[in-house]
Amino acid sequence: MTDPIIAFLLWITGLIAGTLGGLLGIGGCVIMLPALTFLFKYSLPVAIGTTITAVILTATSGAIAHIRIRNVDYSTAKIVAVSGAIGAAVGSILFFYISNELWLLNVILGLAFLYVSIRMIYEGLFKRKLPARLGNEVPGSGFAKATIGFFVGIITGIVGLGGGYVLVPSYIYLLSSPVKIAVGTSLASFISMAVVSGAFKLYQGIVNVIAAICLGVGTIIGAQIGARLTKVIPSWAIKAVFGFVFLAVSLKFLYNGYVSLMS
């Protein structure tokens, strides 16, 4: 059983993750996973499994909200959801074989967070705005979308990340999607990847279900708060700050990987 105080702190963590995710459009994974690892001292495999299970609730809630306001390109979401689910299965199978190789998991996560930090620092310090595009669909061929979905699914299956921080920029920068359509379609696309990856992690016995529920409920509420804060807080400033935070997280994962490898 999870202690009530710990459960409350996990809910607060989800609330913060959801708020920042809603404000910055990065998804809650990149907040929850390091929090579980470094603050709550979960083992890395359990932190990964619990995070991706929590995101099932987050992505589903967000997708429903965007469906209501017609921000989802259904044809793209179907292609990416199917290819992403296959990729998530492949990544989850790979995870079975490397879950005990903590140095490798740390290095993979370190590189993933390095990408996040560099992108956020760049967009924050240079106040880079996402390109303004009109339309209600994600352009591009079905093959390109399936390829993106498959590789994002693999990442999701291995480290429990991939939705907001990979799919959204992929839709925007690689496929020239309007921003709001990219965000809504990303959430709808990602549900299948989270479900497949979460199911594998549950089967493997590395999910704290109570913690995942606490985090998931927190992110659902926080996402609504973050969406409203976008009107009053400049996202570029928060991106710059958290870009450096994620840089520190990246270096911590890489350092842990080095220590694990040497020990």
N, C-alpha and C positions, 0 to 999 in steps of 0.2 A: 504493500500500500504506500502511496505517496503521502507524506506528511501534509496536513492542511496548510501550514505556513509555506512549505515548498510549493504546493499546488497554487497558492495565491501568487507567489513570486513568479512562477512560470506563466500564470495568466497575465501578470504585469509585463513580463518579457514579451509575450505575444502581442499585448496591446501596443508596446513601444515599437515592435517589429512591424506591426500592421500600420501604425501611424507613419513611420518613416517610409515604409513601402508605398503607402498611398500618396505621400508627399513627393517622393523622388521617383516613383515608378520602377523600383528595383526588386520588388518582391520581398517577402518576409524571410526567405531561406537564409539570406546572407547575414541577417541579424541573429536568427534563432540558433543556427548551427554553432557559431563561435561562442555564443552565450552558454549553450549546453556544455560545450567542451571546456571552456576556460573558467566560467563562473560557477556552474553547477557540477563540474567535475565528472560529467558522464564520459564513459569510454568513447573513443572516436566512432567505432561502428554503431553503438547505441545512439549517439548524437545524430549520426547520419540517418539511421532508420526512423528515429522519432521525429526529426525535422520533416522528412519527406511525407510521413504519415499525417502530420499536422497540416501540411500544405494542401492535402486533399480537401479539407474544409475551406481553407482560404481561397483556393482556385475556384471551387464550386460556387461559393458565395459571390466572388468577384465576377465570375462569368454570368451568373444570373442577373446581376446588376447591369452589366453591359449589354446583355441580350435585351433587357427591357428598354434600354435607350438606343437600341439598334446599332451598336458599335462592333458587331461581330460579322465577319465574312465567313459564312457557313461552309462554303466550298473549300476554302483554305483550311479552316479548322478541321474539317473531316480528313483531308489529306495528311495534315501534320499530326493529327491525333492518332491515326492508324500507323503511320511510319514511326512516330514517336513512341508508341506503345511497343512496337517491335524492337526499336532501339533500346527502350528501357528494360525489356526482357534480356537483351544481349548484355547490356551494362550490368544488370543485376546478377547474371550468371558469372560475369567476370568478377563481380564483387565477392561472390562466394569464395573465389580462389585467392583474392588479395586482402580479404578483410582482416586476416591475421598479420599482414605485412604493414604494420603501423607506419613505418618510415615512408612507404610508398603512398599510403593514403594521405599522410601529412604533406608530402611533396605535391601531390595532385591538387589538394585543397589550397596549398600555398600559391601555386601557379594560377588557380582559378580566382582567388582573391586578389592576386597581383593584377590580373586583367581588370577586375572590377575597380580596384583603386585607381589605376592609371586612367581609365575612362572617366571616372567621377572627378578626379583632380583636374583633368583636362577640361571637361565640360563646366566645372565649377569656377576655376581660376580665370578661364577665358570667356566665361559667361556665354558659352556656346548654346545656342537655342536649337532645338530640333527643327528640321526643315518643315516648313508649312506646306502641306499638300492637301488637295481636295479629293473627294471620292469616298466610296463606301466599300471598297474591296482592297485586298492585298494583291498588287500586280505580280507577274512572274509566272513561269511555267510550273506545271504540276510536278515535274521532275525536280526542279530547284526546291520547291516547297517540301517534297518528300525527303530530299537529301538533308535539308536543314532539320526537319523533324527527327530523322533517324539519328543524326549525330548529337542533337540536343538530348534525345532519349537515352543514348549511351551515357552521356555525362550525368544525367539524372539518376540512372541506375547505379552508377559507381559512387557518386558523392552526394546525391540528394539535392543538387542544385541544377539550374538550367532554365527555369521559366522566365521570370521577369528580366534577369540580367543577361540572358543570351537570346531568347526568342524575340523580345521587343526590339533590341537594336538590329537583329538580323532582318526582321520585317521592314524596319525603317531604312537602314543603310544599304542592305543588299537587294531588297525587293522594292524600294521606293514607296512604302506604304504610308498613308496618312497616319499621324501619331495615334489618334483616338481609336482608329480601326486596328492598329498594331497592338495596342494595349488590350482591347477587348478580345481580339482573336487569339492573342497569346494565352490569356486565361482559359478560354474555351479549349484551346489546343492542348494545354498542359495537363488537364484533368486526367486523361488516360495515362499519361506518363507517370503522374504521381500515384495513381491507383495501382498500376502494374508494379512500380518500384516499391511502393508501400506493402503490397501483398507479398512480394519476395522477402522483404525485410521482416514482416510478421512471421512468415514461415521459418525464417532463419532464427527467430527468437531474439531479435535485437531492437525491439520497439517497446518503449515505455508508453503504453496506451493512454494511461491517465495523463501523463505529461503532454502527450500529443494532443489530447482533447483540450487541455487547459491552454496550450499555446494556440491551437486552432481557433478556439472561441475568442481569445484575446486579439488575434490578428483580424478576425472578422469585424470586431468593433473598432479596432484601431484604424483599419483601412478607411472607414467612413469618416473618422476624425481627420486623417491625413488628406483625404480628398478635399475637405473644407479648408484646411490650412493652406492649400496651394494658392488661395485667393489673397492671403495676408502675409505669407512668408516667402521670400525669394528662394526658389529651389536651388539656384546656383550656389548660394552661400552655404546651404546645408550640404550640398554635394561636395564642395571643396573640403569642408571639415571632415565629413565621413569618408571622403577619399583617403585622407591621411590616416584615419582610424583603421580603414580596411587595409592600408599599406602595412600598418603595424600588425594587424591580424595575419596578413600574408607572411610577413617575416617570422612571426611566432610559429606558424605552421611549418615553414621551411626549416626553422631552427630545430623544432621538435623532430622533424623528419631526419635531420642530420644526427641528432643525439640518438634516436632510435636505431639508426643504421650503424652507428659506431659502437653501440652498447652490445 
